[in-house]
């Protein structure tokens, strides 16, 4: 084990109502090209085809499970795992990585269920937040104690990179855009984004519970997460990084005017 230094815990940067959208591709590409990475995670993800599967309700209308499972690495976010049996023809059943917001309340990230993840072949749990930020540092440390090294664990590695993203966007990122933004700092072959429509159409049945079924949110603010800056970020990544592809349904959201 390494010596653990008592670094200061850093407060979250300011969240702006509605966020900021004044950033450009030059700023984002610099963040992608100049960062620290997790070498163990790099060895796992390098040169692999990746798909990020979101919970948008359109995912329950097309039987694409076999196609989704054909990717080298299938990533599901928060409560998108475990996959319900009735959803597998539509969204596949394979999960290599679970991208988690480290909030275990059911309406947020959901329980970790480490033993169940291991039993079902999940290879990594990834935190969308880095260590040493005050809002999820303790949750990450508690997970590490609970995990005891059983499942591979990755945190967003470069805290300065993460905080610069937050500064540019003026908001805390959702799990999906955070996943794409960080993965592009690694030498992946490509990443396809499916089922990510920024809450505009609600969620696939069973994701959020009955009180939320079929309900979308077209506002630019969703809790701690302003959506307009994140839509712009994903659009910049899609239009400028050839490794990124998206579903037509996702592309339509990226091309909507702000707030529509």
N, C-alpha and C positions, 0 to 999 in steps of 0.2 A: 504493500500500500504506500501511496505517496503521503508526504507530510501535507496536512491541510492548513494553509495559512488563513488567518482571520482577516480576509479582505473586507472593506466596508460594504455595507448593503446600500445599493443605489436607489434613490426614489424614482418612481415612474415620471417620465417627462409629461409635460402638460398635454391634456387632450382638448382639442379645439372643437367647439360645437360645429358639426358638419365637416370637420377635418380641413385639410389643405390639399389643393390640387395643382399647385404651381410648380411642381417638380417636373423634370424632363428625363429623357432616356440617357443622356450623357451622365447625369448624376446617378441613375440606377445602375448603369453598366459599370461605373467605377466601383460601386459597392460590391457587385458580383465578382469583379476581377481582383479586388484588393481586400482580402479577408483571411482570417484564420479558420482552419477546418479541423474536423475530427477525423484523424487518420484511419481509425478502425471502421468508422462509418463509410469513409471514402472507399476503403477496400471492398466493402459490401456492395455499394451502390454503383461503383465505377463501370461505365460502358453498358449499363443495363437500360432496357426500355421500361418506363415507369408509367403507371396510370394512377391518377388521383380520382377517387370515386366519391362524389358528393351526394347529398340526400334529396336533391330536387325531385318533385313528384313526377316529372316527365320520365324519370328513370324506371318507373313501374309500367310504362306503356310500350316498351320495345324489348324483345327478348335478345339481349346482347351479352348474356352471362358468359358464354364460351369465349367470345371475343375479349371481354374484360380479363378473364382468367388466363388468356394467352400471353399477356405481358409478363416480362421477367419479374417485375415487382408491382404488386397491387397494394395501394395505400388507401386505408379507410380512416375517417376522422371520428374521434369521440364515440358517440353512440351508434355510428354506422356499423360498428362491430359489437356483438356478433351479428352475422347476417341471418335474417329470418329465412326459414326454409322456403316459404312461398315467394321470396324475393330472388332466390338464386337463379332462376331462368332469366331474369331481367338484369341483375347486377353482379352475377357470379357469386362464388362462395369462397374463393381464395383470398387470403389476407396475409401479406408478408410484413407489412408495417402498419401500426396503428398510431396515427398522429393525434396527440392528446393535448388539451389545454390545461391539464393538471388540476382541474376542478372536478371533484368526484360527485358532486350533486347530480341527480338524475337529469335535471333540466339543462345541465351544462355538459360536461364531458362524460359523465357516467362513471361507474366504478371501474377500477383497473382490472379486476378478475385475472390476476397473473397466472394462476394455475390453469384456468380455462383457456387463456391465450396460448400458453405453451402446449396444452393438449391438442388445440386445433391448428397448430403449426404457425402461429404468429411468431416472427423472428425478432422483431424490434418494437419497442415502445419509444416514441419520440415526443419530446416536449417542444411545443411551439415557442416557449420562452427560454431564455438563457438563465443560468445561475446568477445570483447576486443582485437581481432586481427585486425590490421589496415586496411586490405584489404576489409573486409565486415562488420565491426562493425557498421558503419553509416547506411548501408543498412538495417541491422537487426533492429536498433533503429527506422528507418523511417517506416519499416513494422509494428512495434509495435504500433506506433502512428496511422498509417492507419487502422490497424486492430481493435483497441479499444476493445480488448478482445473478439471479435466475434467468431473467430475460435480458437480452441486449438493450441498453438504454442510451439514448442520444438526446442531448439538449442542443438548442440553437447555440452554436459554439462561440461566435464572435459577438460579444456584448456591444462593442462599439458599432458594429455593422447593424445590429438589431436596433439600437437606440437612434442611429441615423435614419433608418427607415421610419421609425416612429416620428422623428422630428419632421421629416419630409411630409409624411401623411397627416400629422397632427392627430393621430388616433392610434388605438390598439388594434392590431390586425386580427381578422378572423383566422381560424385554423387553416382554411384552404389557401388563401393568398400567402400566408406565412410559410406554409409548406412549399409552395412553388418558388417563392422568393429565395428561401434558403437552399433548396435543392439545386438551383441553377448555379450556386457557388461550387458545386461538386461536378465531377466529370461524368455525368449521366449521358446515356446515348440520346434519349429524348424523354419528354413527359407529355402525356395527354391528360387534359382536364375534362372530366365529364360530371354532370350533375351538380354544377356549382353556379347557381343563379342569384346569389346574394339575397336570399330569403324572399325574392319577389313573387314566388309561386307557392310558398309554403314548403312542406316537407313530404317525403314519401311516407305512406301510411306506417304508423308505429314508431317513427323516429322520435317525435317529441311528446307523444301522449295524446289522448283524445282531445284535450282542451285546445290543442294547436293544429289539429289535422285540417288541411286544406286552406290554412290561413297564411297569406303572404304578407310581406311588409315592404311597401314601396317607398318608405321614408328613407332619407339619406343617413339617418342615425338609427342604430340598433343597439340599445344598451350602451356599453362602453366603446362601441365600434362604429365609426362613421363609414358608410358604404361607398360614397362617391370617390374618395381617394383610392380605395382598394380596387374599385372597378377600373380606374385609370391605370393603376399599377399593373394589374393583370393584362390590360390592353397593351400597354407598352411592352411588357414581356412577350406577349403573343406576337406582336407586330415586328419586334426587333431581334428576338432570339429564335433561330430556326429550330431549336430543340423543342419548342413549345407548340402544341396543337390543342384545339378545343372543339367541342361539339358545336354544331350549328346553333343549338339552343343557348349555349354559353356565349357564342359570338354575338348573337342578337342583343343580349344584355350588355355586352361590352360596347356596342354601338349605339345604345340608347342615349339620348340627351340626359344630362344630369337631372335627377329628381323625377324623371318620367316613369 
